[in-house]
Amino acid sequence: MNTTHVHTPEVAVHASDLRKTYGEGNTAVHALDGISVDFYQGEFTAIMGPSGSGKSTLMHCMAGLDTPSSGATSLKGTDLSELDDREMTSLRRDRVGFIFQSFNLVPTLTALENITLPDRIAGRTTDEDWLQEVTRRFSIENRLSH
């Protein structure tokens, strides 16, 4: 008897019938109109589309940075709509990595201080191995004091 083990990747982020509407009535803009999608752990996904098609709105809603008008979003099984402000802050700080189009760096901090800021806010010590890996992957080892 032959058996084959098929590895099913774990869903990292899930959206179900996600909708986001700005404004009301005739001026309403439907940035997201019923999007359902899964992003899997360990996979790389590109979201492409023309300006104004809802790419950033989707990412903001799925990362807990914005609240959808309706639908459900979960991060590794955690329903974001069930989190209070404190829990959502902890989730974004500890479990979500987000690179903003406009960088959103604190201009008075060095690159190193910007990278380690979430750990400092949480009262944790930054893992040096992780820090070296991140700075090596982005080739910024020589820019940390900038």
JOWOBEL-V664132 format. One record per backbone hydrogen bond with DSSP energy under -0.5 kcal/mol. CO is the residue of the C=O (numbers start at 0). NH is the residue of the N-H. E is the energy in kcal/mol with one decimal. If there is no record, write none. Layout:
co=CO nh=NH e=E
co=CO nh=NH e=E
This chain:
co=3 nh=5 e=-0.7
co=4 nh=6 e=-0.6
co=5 nh=7 e=-0.6
co=6 nh=8 e=-0.6
co=9 nh=40 e=-3.3
co=11 nh=75 e=-2.8
co=12 nh=38 e=-2.8
co=13 nh=73 e=-2.5
co=14 nh=36 e=-1.8
co=15 nh=71 e=-2.2
co=17 nh=33 e=-1.5
co=17 nh=34 e=-2.3
co=18 nh=68 e=-2.1
co=18 nh=69 e=-1.6
co=19 nh=30 e=-1.5
co=19 nh=31 e=-1.6
co=21 nh=28 e=-3.1
co=23 nh=26 e=-1.6
co=24 nh=27 e=-1.5
co=27 nh=29 e=-0.5
co=28 nh=21 e=-2.7
co=28 nh=30 e=-1.2
co=31 nh=19 e=-1.9
co=34 nh=17 e=-3.2
co=36 nh=14 e=-2.6
co=38 nh=11 e=-2.7
co=38 nh=12 e=-1.8
co=39 nh=42 e=-1.7
co=45 nh=47 e=-0.6
co=49 nh=52 e=-1.8
co=53 nh=57 e=-2.7
co=54 nh=58 e=-2.2
co=55 nh=59 e=-2.9
co=56 nh=60 e=-2.4
co=57 nh=61 e=-2.5
co=58 nh=62 e=-1.7
co=59 nh=64 e=-2.4
co=59 nh=65 e=-1.4
co=60 nh=63 e=-0.8
co=69 nh=18 e=-2.5
co=71 nh=15 e=-2.7
co=72 nh=79 e=-2.4
co=73 nh=13 e=-2.7
co=73 nh=75 e=-0.6
co=74 nh=77 e=-1.9
co=76 nh=78 e=-0.7
co=77 nh=74 e=-2.2
co=77 nh=79 e=-0.6
co=78 nh=81 e=-1.5
co=79 nh=82 e=-1.4
co=83 nh=87 e=-2.7
co=84 nh=88 e=-2.3
co=85 nh=89 e=-2.2
co=86 nh=90 e=-2.5
co=87 nh=91 e=-2.6
co=88 nh=92 e=-2.3
co=89 nh=93 e=-2.9
co=90 nh=94 e=-2.8
co=90 nh=95 e=-0.6
co=91 nh=95 e=-0.7
co=95 nh=97 e=-0.5
co=97 nh=99 e=-0.7
co=99 nh=102 e=-1.5
co=101 nh=103 e=-2.5
co=104 nh=106 e=-0.8
co=105 nh=108 e=-1.9
co=109 nh=113 e=-2.4
co=110 nh=114 e=-2.3
co=111 nh=115 e=-2.2
co=112 nh=116 e=-0.8
co=115 nh=119 e=-2.1
co=116 nh=120 e=-2.7
co=117 nh=121 e=-1.8
co=118 nh=122 e=-0.5
co=118 nh=123 e=-3.0
co=119 nh=122 e=-1.0
co=125 nh=127 e=-0.6
co=126 nh=130 e=-2.5
co=127 nh=131 e=-2.5
co=128 nh=132 e=-2.1
co=129 nh=133 e=-2.8
co=130 nh=134 e=-2.5
co=131 nh=135 e=-2.1
co=132 nh=136 e=-2.6
co=133 nh=137 e=-1.8
co=134 nh=139 e=-2.6
co=134 nh=140 e=-0.6
co=135 nh=138 e=-1.2
co=139 nh=142 e=-2.2
co=140 nh=143 e=-0.6
co=142 nh=145 e=-1.6
co=143 nh=111 e=-2.3
